[in-house]
Amino acid sequence: MNPPGPGRYTEDQLVEQPAIALFEELGWVHVNAMQETLGPAGTLGRDNRADVFLNQRLHAAIERLNPEFPAEAVELAVREVTKSRAALHYARANQEIYKLLRDRVEVSVRQPDGSSLPEKLSIIDWENPENNEFLLVSQLWIHSDLYHRRADLVGFVNGIPLVFIELKASHKNLKNAYDENLSDYRDTIPHLFDANGFILLSNGAESKVGTITSDWEFFSEWKKINSEGEQGVVSLETVIRGMCTKERLLDILENFVAFQDLPSRFIKLL
């Protein structure tokens, strides 16, 4: 998609900038990738804009969470998480990666006597949220074979793109974010959603949450921040505080995700 004109860009910033500030308040690190430089020493360490995993960060996280395993095992775990799943339906690919994140990645580790044993490596520390890296990237270009798209906000945990946020200007109908943007992204850069935990659509005043398989009517509001019923000034604040604190995000993804085979299709539930 072409970059928006100056007027619209300013309007969108009125929604995007407060969202970024709120994520930073919650302990996320923010990087603006509009002018991203590529390579190992680049902005995000990506080799090219088709990469949806931040491999350097993923490798560092697996190494940190599994200090007892050799470098070979860490590298095998990185490859297993990030390998192409283009041959799978995107919901099946999502389920496959979800199981790796929740149940750990099994790799074959060579023993001193030359034999190999299966071992499981952790990708995310579900019990200790602060033991993970939380990175919010704005204006992230994603390339596929035929298309180039720019995502508003993507939340990475240990280099894995778990949260996708599409923002519209405050006067725009929120359904446009689904019809014009999300639907297009799912068709043109589907690999961005292979590991996605949930999708958030907002124009600031109205916000809805769904999964990679949700039709528009199944995107739902997140109505409160906590069990006391506290609400934010606008719905975007409510949903970010309610779903994207480090502890709450990991709790939701670990314990409140399910997949279901329906007669018509395979779906993901949140």
C-alpha positions in Angstrom: 0.0 0.0 0.0 1.2 3.5 -0.7 2.1 5.7 2.2 -0.8 7.9 3.3 -0.9 11.5 2.4 0.2 14.2 4.9 -3.3 14.9 6.2 -4.3 11.4 6.8 -0.9 10.5 8.2 -1.3 13.2 10.9 -4.8 11.9 11.8 -3.5 8.3 12.1 -0.7 9.6 14.3 -3.3 10.8 16.8 -4.2 7.2 17.4 -0.8 5.6 16.9 1.4 7.8 19.1 -0.7 7.4 22.3 -0.8 3.6 21.7 3.0 3.5 21.4 3.4 5.6 24.5 1.1 3.3 26.4 3.0 0.2 25.4 6.2 1.9 26.5 4.6 2.7 29.9 3.8 -1.0 30.2 7.5 -1.9 29.7 7.7 -2.6 26.0 10.6 -1.2 23.9 9.5 0.6 20.8 11.3 0.8 17.5 10.1 2.7 14.5 11.0 0.7 11.4 9.8 3.1 8.7 13.4 3.7 7.6 14.7 0.3 8.6 18.2 -0.7 7.7 18.8 -4.4 7.0 21.5 -6.8 8.0 22.9 -8.1 11.3 23.7 -4.6 12.6 20.5 -3.1 11.2 17.4 -1.7 12.9 15.8 -5.1 13.7 18.6 -7.5 12.5 16.5 -8.7 9.6 18.3 -9.9 6.5 15.3 -8.9 4.3 11.8 -7.5 4.6 10.2 -10.9 4.0 11.4 -12.0 7.4 8.6 -12.0 10.0 10.6 -13.5 12.8 13.4 -11.4 14.4 15.9 -14.3 14.3 18.7 -12.6 16.3 16.3 -11.8 19.2 14.7 -15.3 19.0 18.1 -17.0 19.1 19.2 -14.8 22.0 16.0 -15.6 23.9 16.3 -19.4 23.4 19.9 -19.3 24.4 19.1 -17.4 27.5 16.1 -19.6 28.5 18.0 -22.9 27.9 21.6 -22.3 29.2 22.1 -26.0 29.7 21.9 -26.8 25.9 24.6 -26.5 23.3 24.6 -23.9 20.5 23.6 -26.6 18.0 20.4 -27.3 19.9 19.5 -23.6 20.1 20.0 -23.3 16.3 17.8 -26.3 15.6 15.1 -24.8 17.8 15.3 -21.5 15.9 15.0 -23.3 12.6 12.0 -25.3 13.8 10.1 -22.2 14.9 10.9 -20.1 11.8 10.8 -22.6 9.0 8.4 -22.0 6.1 4.9 -23.3 6.6 3.6 -22.0 3.3 2.3 -25.5 2.4 -0.1 -25.4 5.3 -3.4 -23.5 5.6 -2.6 -20.4 7.7 -4.7 -21.5 10.6 -2.9 -24.9 10.7 0.4 -23.2 10.5 -0.6 -21.0 13.4 -1.6 -24.0 15.5 1.7 -25.7 14.8 3.7 -22.7 16.0 1.4 -22.2 19.0 2.1 -25.7 20.2 5.9 -25.1 19.9 5.6 -21.9 21.9 3.4 -23.4 24.6 4.8 -26.9 24.9 8.4 -26.2 23.9 10.4 -27.2 20.9 11.7 -30.8 20.7 15.1 -31.2 19.0 17.7 -33.9 18.8 20.7 -33.1 21.0 24.0 -34.9 20.4 25.4 -36.6 23.5 29.1 -36.9 24.5 29.1 -40.5 23.4 27.9 -39.6 19.9 24.3 -40.7 20.4 21.4 -38.3 20.2 18.5 -37.7 22.6 15.3 -35.7 22.2 15.3 -32.6 24.4 12.7 -29.8 24.7 13.8 -26.2 24.6 11.7 -23.3 25.9 10.9 -20.4 23.6 8.9 -18.2 26.0 9.1 -18.1 29.8 5.4 -18.3 30.6 6.0 -18.2 34.4 8.3 -15.2 34.5 7.1 -12.5 32.1 10.1 -10.2 32.8 12.4 -13.0 31.6 11.2 -12.3 28.0 11.8 -9.5 25.6 8.8 -7.4 24.6 9.3 -5.3 21.5 6.7 -3.1 19.7 7.6 -2.2 16.1 5.8 0.5 14.3 5.6 1.0 10.5 7.0 -2.4 9.7 7.4 -3.3 6.0 6.7 -6.9 5.2 7.4 -8.3 1.7 6.0 -11.4 0.0 6.8 -12.6 -3.5 4.4 -10.2 -5.1 3.4 -7.6 -2.5 4.8 -5.0 -0.1 2.7 -4.0 2.9 3.4 -1.9 6.0 1.9 -2.9 9.3 1.0 -0.2 11.8 2.1 -1.9 15.0 3.5 -5.4 15.6 4.2 -6.7 19.1 7.1 -9.2 19.3 7.9 -11.4 22.2 11.4 -12.9 22.0 11.4 -12.0 18.3 8.1 -13.7 17.6 5.3 -11.6 16.0 2.4 -12.3 18.5 0.3 -9.1 18.4 -0.9 -7.4 15.2 -2.5 -3.9 15.6 -4.2 -2.1 12.7 -5.1 1.5 13.4 -7.5 3.9 11.6 -8.0 7.6 12.0 -10.5 8.5 14.7 -13.2 9.6 12.2 -12.9 6.4 10.1 -15.4 3.5 10.5 -13.5 0.7 12.3 -14.9 -1.9 9.9 -12.7 -0.3 7.2 -9.7 -1.6 9.2 -11.0 -5.1 8.7 -12.4 -4.8 5.1 -9.6 -2.7 3.6 -6.5 -3.6 5.6 -6.6 -6.8 7.5 -8.3 -8.8 4.8 -5.7 -7.6 2.3 -2.8 -8.4 4.7 -4.1 -11.9 5.2 -4.2 -12.4 1.4 -0.9 -10.7 0.5 1.5 -11.3 3.5 -0.1 -14.3 5.1 3.2 -15.5 6.7 3.1 -12.5 9.1 0.2 -14.3 10.8 1.8 -17.7 11.1 2.7 -17.1 14.8 0.0 -14.4 15.6 -1.6 -14.6 19.0 -4.4 -12.1 18.4 -5.3 -9.1 16.2 -6.4 -5.7 17.5 -8.3 -3.2 15.3 -8.9 0.3 16.6 -9.7 3.9 15.7 -9.0 5.0 19.3 -12.6 5.4 20.4 -13.7 1.9 19.2 -11.5 -1.2 19.4 -12.1 -4.9 18.6 -10.1 -8.1 19.1 -10.1 -11.3 17.1 -7.9 -14.1 15.8 -6.5 -14.9 12.4 -9.6 -16.8 11.4 -12.2 -14.4 12.9 -14.8 -12.9 10.5 -15.7 -9.3 11.3 -18.8 -10.3 13.3 -16.6 -12.3 15.7 -14.2 -9.4 16.5 -15.2 -8.4 20.0 -14.7 -5.4 22.3 -12.5 -5.8 25.4 -14.5 -3.9 27.9 -12.4 -3.6 31.0 -8.8 -3.4 32.2 -9.1 -5.6 35.3 -11.4 -7.5 37.5 -12.5 -4.3 39.2 -14.0 -3.2 36.0 -11.7 -0.2 35.5 -11.9 1.3 32.0 -9.5 3.5 30.0 -10.3 7.0 28.7 -10.8 5.5 25.3 -11.3 1.9 24.2 -7.8 1.6 22.8 -6.4 2.3 26.2 -8.7 -0.2 27.8 -7.8 -3.0 25.4 -4.0 -2.4 25.6 -4.0 -2.2 29.4 -6.4 -5.2 29.6 -4.5 -7.4 27.1 -1.0 -6.2 26.6 0.7 -5.9 30.0 3.4 -8.5 29.9 1.7 -10.8 32.5 -1.7 -10.5 31.0 -0.6 -11.1 27.4 1.3 -14.3 28.3 -1.6 -15.5 30.4 -4.1 -15.0 27.6 -1.9 -16.7 25.0 -1.0 -19.6 27.2 -4.4 -20.4 28.7 -7.1 -18.9 26.6 -6.4 -20.0 23.0 -8.1 -23.0 21.4 -8.4 -24.4 17.9 -11.6 -26.1 16.6 -12.4 -28.2 13.5 -15.8 -27.2 12.2 -17.6 -28.9 9.3 -16.9 -25.9 7.1 -13.4 -24.8 8.3 -10.7 -24.9 10.9 -10.8 -21.9 13.3 -8.8 -20.3 16.2 -10.7 -19.1 19.3 -9.6 -16.6 21.9 
